[in-house]
Amino acid sequence: MQFSIPTPIPPNTTHLPSLKLALICGGTGAEHIGSIESALWLLSQFRRDHQLGFFYQYPDGRLAEAAELPALFETWTVHPYIKAWIDPAGAEHCRAIFRQAIHWTGPAWTALTSGNWDLIWPAFHGRGGEDGSFQGFCEFLGFPYAGCGIAASVIGIDKIKTKAILQVSGLPVLPQVIIEAWELGSVDTIAAIKEHITLLPATTIPDLETLKAIHPLLAERVQESEARFNYPVFVKPASLGSSLGVAKAGDRRSLAVALAQALILDRRALVEPQCNWPEYGIGLCGLDEPQVSLVVGYTLNPDFYDYEAKFGAEAQEDAIPARLDSAQTQKLQDLAKAAWQALGLEGCARVDCFWENGQIAINEVNTMPGFGAHSVYAQAFNQAGLPPSGMLDQIMAAGLERHRRRNQFSISFKDRL
């Protein structure tokens, strides 16, 4: 096979002026640590003429005051899962920028909401920030912000909603079986169901009648999954990212346990067949006609691309660019752009796909890709000729243009009199 030579992205022509930026991270969701890593990397990569303000939300929802941030930064520099730089010099470089970025005055909430920021960058991942909640906050207060808008963020965080829209748009996805928490009861009830199943003899596979006695609707979803898919299958919480809560089930017992566990973490879950095709990621940034990155070939561990494989101490190295010929590369990039249009994505996103021998399926869409030393999103753009500062300017320019358009078409109360 002749592998393709990447076509460079044209030079950045955004010409974004110097901006007063507020960068906020942390959040109340499960991807809190990944959010901090992204924010520190972003802080170190913005153009030097931008004026930066750094804000952090504790897991309990409080905003850190300026005096608390220096000590927090030092704890982050030694955290095993925060890899915002690849060497100690990177940490020192970021520390110098960080000191300047926390010189806002007054209470943190007042500084964030009354700081006359040109743009806010929500470096949140997952629920509580990437799911449309913070985007709605910005829209309500009239702040321009980076990344996808409210609707795309709400849809993109939910794997089930994402698949539904992609399917209606004629784009390929894997089949699924859906189960909802309300079908089984309260979180306490679901936890009791899980415990009941785990107490069954580990050496035997429960029959469907046994599962029906524990909960008939759980047995029904297990039976539906077995009728449609061969083992192993994957169980995923609908609205968690970074592979959090994802489980591989090799038999009926492990499937029932995985479904209960997923519904303790989220209100909906899905079962998918195992897909043994290679997986690829494509980054996009911009607005109406997005720039597209090189295709990334993911290196999978023997089971699946779980949280540890992505962010752990021995996170795997991915192939950039993927070992594909030019026609295959173009097909994946075109599919990513089609998903961008179908879902109404804006600013930045990453589309992950399975592909082998002409068979293709979109796996998931990430509306705020992770940034950091091991982030493939920025690396794939950089190797295509768009350096981090230029990529970030394009993402911010998209947020500013969306804000301009929104104000242009707004209708006031007096217009309706």
C-alpha positions as CSV (number, residue, x, y, z in Angstrom):
1,M,0.0,0.0,0.0
2,Q,1.2,3.5,-0.8
3,F,0.6,5.7,2.2
4,S,-0.5,9.3,1.5
5,I,1.7,12.3,2.1
6,P,-0.3,14.8,4.2
7,T,-1.4,17.9,2.4
8,P,-0.4,21.0,4.5
9,I,-3.2,23.2,5.9
10,P,-3.0,26.7,4.4
11,P,-1.4,29.3,6.6
12,N,-3.6,30.8,9.3
13,T,-5.3,33.9,7.9
14,T,-7.6,34.6,10.8
15,H,-5.6,37.7,11.9
16,L,-7.4,37.7,15.3
17,P,-6.6,40.8,17.3
18,S,-5.3,40.7,20.9
19,L,-8.1,39.6,23.1
20,K,-9.0,39.7,26.8
21,L,-9.6,36.0,27.5
22,A,-11.2,34.2,30.5
23,L,-10.1,30.5,30.7
24,I,-12.1,28.4,33.1
25,C,-11.6,24.7,34.0
26,G,-12.3,22.0,36.6
27,G,-16.1,21.6,37.0
28,T,-18.4,19.2,38.9
29,G,-18.2,16.3,36.5
30,A,-16.1,13.1,36.4
31,E,-13.6,14.5,33.9
32,H,-12.4,17.2,36.3
33,I,-8.7,16.3,36.0
34,G,-8.7,16.2,32.2
35,S,-10.2,19.6,32.3
36,I,-7.4,21.0,34.4
37,E,-4.8,19.4,32.0
38,S,-6.5,21.0,29.0
39,A,-6.6,24.4,30.6
40,L,-2.9,24.4,31.6
41,W,-1.9,23.4,28.1
42,L,-4.1,26.0,26.6
43,L,-2.7,28.6,28.9
44,S,0.8,27.9,27.7
45,Q,-0.2,27.9,24.0
46,F,-2.3,31.1,23.5
47,R,-0.6,33.9,21.7
48,R,1.5,36.0,24.1
49,D,-0.4,39.2,23.2
50,H,-3.7,37.9,24.5
51,Q,-4.5,39.1,28.0
52,L,-5.5,36.0,30.1
53,G,-7.6,35.4,33.2
54,F,-7.6,31.9,34.8
55,F,-10.6,30.6,36.7
56,Y,-11.0,27.2,38.4
57,Q,-14.2,25.5,39.6
58,Y,-13.9,23.0,42.5
59,P,-15.7,19.7,42.3
60,D,-18.3,21.0,44.7
61,G,-19.1,23.9,42.4
62,R,-17.3,26.7,44.1
63,L,-15.0,29.0,42.2
64,A,-11.5,29.3,43.5
65,E,-10.4,32.8,44.7
66,A,-7.2,34.2,43.2
67,A,-5.3,33.7,46.5
68,E,-6.0,29.9,46.3
69,L,-4.8,29.4,42.8
70,P,-0.9,29.3,43.3
71,A,-1.1,26.4,45.7
72,L,-3.5,24.6,43.5
73,F,-1.2,25.0,40.5
74,E,1.7,23.3,42.4
75,T,-0.5,20.3,43.3
76,W,-1.5,20.0,39.6
77,T,2.2,20.0,38.4
78,V,2.8,16.7,40.3
79,H,-0.6,15.0,39.6
80,P,0.1,11.7,37.8
81,Y,-2.8,12.2,35.4
82,I,-2.1,15.8,34.5
83,K,0.3,15.9,31.6
84,A,0.0,19.4,30.2
85,W,3.7,19.5,29.2
86,I,6.4,16.9,28.4
87,D,9.3,18.2,30.5
88,P,10.0,20.3,33.6
89,A,10.8,23.3,31.4
90,G,7.2,23.2,30.2
91,A,5.9,23.4,33.8
92,E,8.1,26.4,34.6
93,H,7.0,28.1,31.4
94,C,3.4,27.6,32.3
95,R,3.9,28.7,35.9
96,A,5.2,32.1,34.7
97,I,2.1,32.6,32.5
98,F,-0.2,31.3,35.2
99,R,1.1,33.9,37.7
100,Q,0.1,36.7,35.3
101,A,-3.3,35.1,34.5
102,I,-4.5,35.2,38.1
103,H,-4.1,38.9,38.7
104,W,-7.8,39.6,38.5
105,T,-9.3,41.3,41.6
106,G,-12.4,40.9,43.7
107,P,-14.5,37.8,44.3
108,A,-14.0,35.1,41.6
109,W,-17.6,35.1,40.6
110,T,-17.6,38.9,40.1
111,A,-14.4,38.8,38.2
112,L,-15.7,36.1,35.8
113,T,-19.1,37.7,35.2
114,S,-18.1,41.4,35.2
115,G,-14.6,41.3,33.7
116,N,-15.5,42.6,30.3
117,W,-13.9,39.6,28.7
118,D,-13.8,39.5,24.9
119,L,-14.3,35.7,25.0
120,I,-14.6,32.9,27.5
121,W,-12.9,29.6,26.9
122,P,-14.7,26.8,28.8
123,A,-12.1,24.1,29.1
124,F,-14.6,21.7,30.6
125,H,-15.0,18.0,29.6
126,G,-18.1,16.0,30.2
127,R,-21.1,16.9,32.3
128,G,-21.4,20.2,34.0
129,G,-19.5,22.2,31.4
130,E,-19.3,20.5,28.0
131,D,-22.9,19.5,28.0
132,G,-24.6,22.8,27.1
133,S,-24.9,24.1,30.7
134,F,-22.0,26.5,30.7
135,Q,-22.7,27.4,27.0
136,G,-26.2,28.4,28.1
137,F,-24.8,30.5,30.9
138,C,-22.6,32.4,28.4
139,E,-25.5,32.9,26.0
140,F,-27.8,34.1,28.8
141,L,-25.2,36.7,29.9
142,G,-24.2,37.6,26.4
143,F,-20.6,36.4,26.5
144,P,-18.9,35.1,23.4
145,Y,-17.3,31.7,24.1
146,A,-15.1,29.1,22.4
147,G,-16.3,25.7,21.2
148,C,-19.6,24.3,20.2
149,G,-22.9,26.1,20.9
150,I,-25.7,25.0,23.2
151,A,-27.5,22.6,20.9
152,A,-24.4,20.8,19.6
153,S,-23.1,20.5,23.1
154,V,-26.3,19.0,24.4
155,I,-26.4,16.5,21.6
156,G,-22.7,15.7,21.4
157,I,-22.5,14.8,25.1
158,D,-25.2,12.1,24.6
159,K,-24.1,9.1,22.5
160,I,-27.7,8.1,21.9
161,K,-28.9,11.5,20.7
162,T,-25.7,11.8,18.5
163,K,-26.4,8.4,16.9
164,A,-30.0,9.3,16.2
165,I,-29.1,12.5,14.4
166,L,-26.3,10.9,12.4
167,Q,-28.6,8.0,11.4
168,V,-31.3,10.4,10.2
169,S,-28.6,12.2,8.2
170,G,-27.7,9.0,6.5
171,L,-24.3,8.6,8.2
172,P,-23.1,5.2,9.4
173,V,-23.1,4.2,13.1
174,L,-22.9,1.0,15.0
175,P,-26.2,-0.7,16.1
176,Q,-27.3,-0.4,19.7
177,V,-29.7,-1.5,22.4
178,I,-30.8,1.3,24.8
179,I,-31.8,1.0,28.5
180,E,-33.0,3.8,30.7
181,A,-32.6,4.1,34.5
182,W,-36.3,4.8,35.1
183,E,-37.0,1.3,33.7
184,L,-35.2,-0.3,36.7
185,G,-36.0,2.3,39.4
186,S,-34.0,4.6,41.7
187,V,-30.2,4.6,42.0
188,D,-30.6,2.7,45.2
189,T,-32.7,0.1,43.5
190,I,-30.3,-0.3,40.7
191,A,-27.4,-0.6,43.1
192,A,-29.3,-3.4,44.9
193,I,-29.9,-5.1,41.5
194,K,-26.2,-5.0,40.8
195,E,-25.3,-6.4,44.2
196,H,-27.9,-9.2,43.7
197,I,-26.3,-10.2,40.4
198,T,-22.7,-10.1,41.7
199,L,-23.8,-12.5,44.5
200,L,-24.8,-15.1,42.0
201,P,-22.2,-17.9,41.6
202,A,-19.3,-16.6,39.6
203,T,-18.8,-19.9,37.9
204,T,-22.2,-20.1,36.3
205,I,-24.1,-18.0,33.8
206,P,-27.5,-17.1,35.1
207,D,-30.5,-18.1,32.9
208,L,-33.0,-15.5,31.8
209,E,-35.5,-16.7,34.3
210,T,-33.1,-15.9,37.1
211,L,-32.5,-12.4,35.7
212,K,-36.3,-11.9,35.3
213,A,-36.7,-12.8,39.0
214,I,-34.2,-10.0,39.8
215,H,-35.8,-7.5,37.4
216,P,-37.9,-8.4,34.3
217,L,-36.9,-5.3,32.3
218,L,-33.2,-5.9,32.8
219,A,-33.7,-9.4,31.6
220,E,-35.6,-8.1,28.6
221,R,-32.7,-5.8,27.6
222,V,-30.1,-8.5,28.1
223,Q,-32.2,-10.8,25.9
224,E,-32.6,-8.2,23.2
225,S,-28.8,-7.6,23.3
226,E,-28.1,-11.3,22.9
227,A,-30.5,-11.6,20.1
228,R,-28.8,-8.8,18.1
229,F,-25.1,-9.2,19.0
230,N,-22.6,-11.8,19.8
231,Y,-20.4,-11.6,22.9
232,P,-18.3,-9.7,23.7
233,V,-20.3,-6.4,23.8
234,F,-19.6,-3.0,25.1
235,V,-21.8,-1.1,27.6
236,K,-21.5,2.6,27.7
237,P,-23.1,5.3,29.9
238,A,-24.8,7.7,27.4
239,S,-23.3,10.9,28.6
240,L,-19.8,10.2,30.0
241,G,-16.7,10.8,28.1
242,S,-13.0,9.6,28.2
243,S,-14.3,6.0,28.3
244,L,-15.4,6.5,31.9
245,G,-17.9,3.8,32.9
246,V,-17.4,1.8,29.7
247,A,-17.3,-1.9,30.3
248,K,-16.6,-4.9,28.1
249,A,-19.0,-7.8,28.8
250,G,-18.2,-11.3,27.7
251,D,-21.2,-13.1,29.0
252,R,-24.8,-12.7,30.3
253,R,-23.7,-12.2,33.9
254,S,-21.1,-9.5,33.1
255,L,-23.5,-7.8,30.8
256,A,-26.2,-7.5,33.5
257,V,-23.7,-6.2,36.0
258,A,-22.3,-3.6,33.4
259,L,-25.8,-2.4,32.6
260,A,-26.6,-1.8,36.3
261,Q,-23.3,-0.1,36.9
262,A,-23.7,2.2,33.8
263,L,-27.2,3.2,35.1
264,I,-25.7,4.1,38.5
265,L,-23.5,6.5,36.7
266,D,-25.9,7.9,34.1
267,R,-29.7,7.9,33.4
268,R,-29.3,6.1,30.1
269,A,-26.9,3.4,28.8
270,L,-26.4,1.6,25.5
271,V,-25.1,-1.8,24.4
272,E,-23.0,-2.0,21.2
273,P,-21.3,-5.0,19.5
274,Q,-17.6,-5.2,19.6
275,C,-16.1,-3.6,16.5
276,N,-12.7,-5.1,15.6
277,W,-12.0,-2.5,12.8
278,P,-9.2,-0.1,13.4
279,E,-10.3,3.2,15.0
280,Y,-9.3,6.7,13.7
281,G,-9.8,10.3,14.9
282,I,-10.3,13.4,12.9
283,G,-10.0,16.9,14.3
284,L,-12.0,19.9,13.0
285,C,-11.9,23.6,13.8
286,G,-13.6,26.6,12.4
287,L,-17.2,27.5,11.7
288,D,-19.1,26.9,8.4
289,E,-16.3,25.3,6.4
290,P,-14.0,23.8,9.1
291,Q,-10.3,23.0,8.8
292,V,-9.7,19.3,9.0
293,S,-6.7,17.7,10.7
294,L,-4.6,14.7,9.7
295,V,-6.3,11.4,10.5
296,V,-5.0,9.8,13.7
297,G,-4.7,6.0,14.0
298,Y,-5.5,5.0,17.5
299,T,-3.3,2.3,19.1
300,L,-5.7,0.0,21.0
301,N,-4.8,-2.1,24.0
302,P,-5.9,-5.8,24.0
303,D,-9.3,-4.9,25.4
304,F,-10.3,-1.4,24.4
305,Y,-9.3,2.2,24.4
306,D,-10.2,2.8,28.0
307,Y,-9.4,5.7,30.4
308,E,-6.1,4.2,31.5
309,A,-5.0,3.7,27.9
310,K,-5.8,7.3,27.1
311,F,-4.5,9.1,30.2
312,G,-2.7,6.7,32.5
313,A,1.0,6.5,33.3
314,E,1.6,4.4,30.2
315,A,-0.8,6.1,27.8
316,Q,-0.4,4.7,24.4
317,E,1.2,6.5,21.4
318,D,-1.1,7.0,18.4
319,A,-0.1,7.1,14.7
320,I,-0.1,10.7,13.2
321,P,-0.8,10.5,10.4
322,A,-2.6,7.2,10.2
323,R,-1.2,4.6,7.8
324,L,-3.9,5.1,5.2
325,D,-3.7,5.9,1.5
326,S,-5.0,9.2,0.1
327,A,-8.4,7.9,-0.8
328,Q,-9.0,6.3,2.6
329,T,-7.8,9.5,4.3
330,Q,-10.1,11.6,2.2
331,K,-13.1,9.4,2.9
332,L,-12.6,9.6,6.7
333,Q,-12.1,13.4,6.5
334,D,-15.2,13.8,4.4
335,L,-17.2,11.7,6.9
336,A,-16.0,13.9,9.7
337,K,-17.1,17.0,7.9
338,A,-20.5,15.5,7.2
339,A,-20.9,14.8,10.9
340,W,-19.9,18.4,11.7
341,Q,-22.7,19.7,9.4
342,A,-25.3,17.1,10.6
343,L,-24.7,17.9,14.3
344,G,-24.3,21.7,13.9
345,L,-20.8,21.6,15.4
346,E,-18.9,24.9,15.8
347,G,-15.5,26.0,17.0
348,C,-13.8,22.6,17.6
349,A,-14.6,18.9,17.6
350,R,-13.1,15.5,17.1
351,V,-14.9,12.7,15.2
352,D,-13.9,9.1,15.9
353,C,-14.6,6.4,13.3
354,F,-14.1,2.7,12.8
355,W,-12.9,1.7,9.3
356,E,-11.8,-1.4,7.6
357,N,-12.0,-2.7,4.0
358,G,-14.5,-0.1,2.9
359,Q,-16.7,-0.6,6.0
360,I,-17.1,2.5,8.1
361,A,-19.0,3.7,11.2
362,I,-18.8,6.8,13.3
363,N,-18.1,5.8,16.9
364,E,-18.5,9.1,18.8
365,V,-18.1,12.9,18.6
366,N,-16.3,15.0,21.1
367,T,-17.4,18.7,21.2
368,M,-14.4,19.9,23.4
369,P,-11.4,17.7,22.5
370,G,-8.9,17.2,25.2
371,F,-5.7,19.2,25.1
372,G,-2.3,18.4,26.7
373,A,1.0,16.6,26.2
374,H,-0.8,13.5,24.9
375,S,-3.7,15.1,23.1
376,V,-3.9,13.9,19.5
377,Y,-6.2,16.8,18.5
378,A,-3.6,19.5,18.6
379,Q,-0.8,17.2,17.4
380,A,-2.8,16.2,14.3
381,F,-3.3,19.9,13.4
382,N,0.3,20.8,14.1
383,Q,1.7,18.1,11.9
384,A,-0.7,19.3,9.2
385,G,0.9,22.7,9.3
386,L,-1.5,24.6,11.7
387,P,0.5,25.3,14.9
388,P,-1.3,25.5,18.3
389,S,-1.5,29.2,18.5
390,G,-3.0,29.5,15.0
391,M,-5.5,26.6,15.7
392,L,-6.6,28.3,19.0
393,D,-7.1,31.6,17.2
394,Q,-9.3,29.9,14.6
395,I,-11.4,28.3,17.3
396,M,-11.8,31.7,19.1
397,A,-12.6,33.5,15.8
398,A,-15.4,31.0,15.3
399,G,-16.8,31.8,18.7
400,L,-16.6,35.6,18.1
401,E,-18.3,35.2,14.7
402,R,-21.1,33.1,16.1
403,H,-21.7,35.8,18.8
404,R,-21.8,38.5,16.1
405,R,-24.3,36.5,14.1
406,R,-26.5,35.9,17.1
407,N,-26.7,39.5,18.0
408,Q,-27.3,40.5,14.3
409,F,-30.5,38.3,14.2
410,S,-31.8,39.0,17.8
411,I,-35.3,40.4,18.1
412,S,-36.2,42.6,21.1
413,F,-39.4,42.9,22.9
414,K,-40.3,46.2,21.3
415,D,-40.0,44.6,17.9
416,R,-43.0,42.5,18.7
417,L,-45.3,45.4,19.8
